[in-house]
Amino acid sequence: MHYVYLLFAIVTKTIGTSALQASQQFTRFWPSVLVVVAYGLSFWLMALTLKVMPVGIVYAIWSGLGIVFIAAIGYLVFNQKLDLPAVLGMGMILAGILVIHLFSNSATH
């Protein structure tokens, strides 16, 4: 169940960060409200995950997948281009998350 909490924490973080871009530096009301609500929910879900998993592992997965998801949304929704080094770097982030998940005894399964 803790991986479900973590996944939803990542999704709500992604929503919050996308709303942050849409809020135009907190000048638009509803996207600004969504930022606060989504990040609050994300941190609460991450806190539930921390009952079972170590903070370093949780934060690595939460931030790493968040980076990749936000970059994809930036590309698809906000027309923000990614160059080859950015794509390769995000590929390494994903590879690191897989190494943690598949081989680390610190990540509970």
C-alpha positions in Angstrom: 0.0 0.0 0.0 2.9 2.4 0.7 3.8 2.3 -3.0 0.3 3.4 -3.9 0.7 6.3 -1.4 4.0 7.2 -3.0 2.6 7.0 -6.5 -0.3 9.3 -5.6 2.2 11.7 -3.8 4.1 11.9 -7.1 1.0 12.5 -9.1 -0.3 15.3 -6.8 3.2 16.8 -6.8 3.1 16.8 -10.6 -0.3 18.4 -10.6 0.9 21.1 -8.1 4.0 21.9 -10.1 2.0 22.1 -13.4 -0.5 24.4 -11.6 2.5 26.5 -10.4 3.4 27.1 -14.0 -0.2 27.9 -14.9 -0.6 30.2 -11.9 1.8 32.7 -13.6 3.7 33.4 -10.4 0.6 33.2 -8.3 -1.3 35.9 -10.2 -4.1 33.5 -11.2 -6.4 32.5 -8.3 -7.5 28.9 -9.1 -4.2 27.6 -10.3 -2.7 29.1 -7.2 -5.2 27.3 -5.0 -4.5 24.1 -6.8 -0.8 24.5 -6.1 -1.4 24.7 -2.3 -3.9 21.9 -2.2 -1.9 19.5 -4.5 1.4 20.0 -2.6 -0.4 19.6 0.8 -1.9 16.4 -0.4 1.4 15.3 -1.8 3.3 15.9 1.4 0.6 14.1 3.4 0.8 11.0 1.1 4.6 11.1 1.3 4.3 11.2 5.1 2.2 8.0 5.0 4.9 6.4 2.9 7.5 7.4 5.4 5.9 5.2 8.0 7.3 2.2 6.0 10.2 3.4 3.9 13.3 5.4 4.7 13.2 9.1 3.9 16.2 9.0 1.5 14.6 6.3 -0.7 11.1 7.9 -0.6 12.5 11.4 -1.5 14.7 10.0 -4.3 11.8 8.3 -5.9 9.4 11.2 -5.3 11.7 13.8 -6.6 13.2 11.7 -9.5 9.8 10.6 -11.0 8.5 14.1 -10.3 11.3 15.6 -12.4 10.6 13.2 -15.3 6.8 13.7 -15.2 7.1 17.5 -15.0 9.5 17.6 -17.9 7.0 15.5 -20.0 4.1 17.8 -19.1 6.3 20.8 -19.8 7.0 19.4 -23.2 3.5 18.3 -24.0 1.4 21.1 -22.4 3.6 24.1 -22.1 5.7 23.5 -25.3 9.0 23.5 -23.5 11.7 21.8 -25.5 14.2 19.3 -24.1 17.6 18.8 -25.6 19.5 15.6 -25.7 21.5 16.1 -22.5 18.2 16.8 -20.6 16.6 13.6 -22.0 19.7 11.5 -21.2 19.9 12.9 -17.7 16.3 12.0 -17.0 17.0 8.6 -18.4 19.7 8.2 -15.8 17.3 9.4 -13.1 14.9 6.6 -14.2 17.7 4.1 -14.2 18.7 5.1 -10.7 15.1 4.7 -9.5 15.0 1.2 -11.0 18.3 0.3 -9.3 16.9 1.4 -6.0 13.7 -0.5 -6.5 15.2 -3.7 -7.9 18.4 -4.1 -5.9 18.3 -2.0 -2.7 17.5 -3.7 0.6 16.6 -0.2 1.9 13.5 -0.1 -0.4 10.8 -2.2 1.2 8.8 -4.3 -1.3 
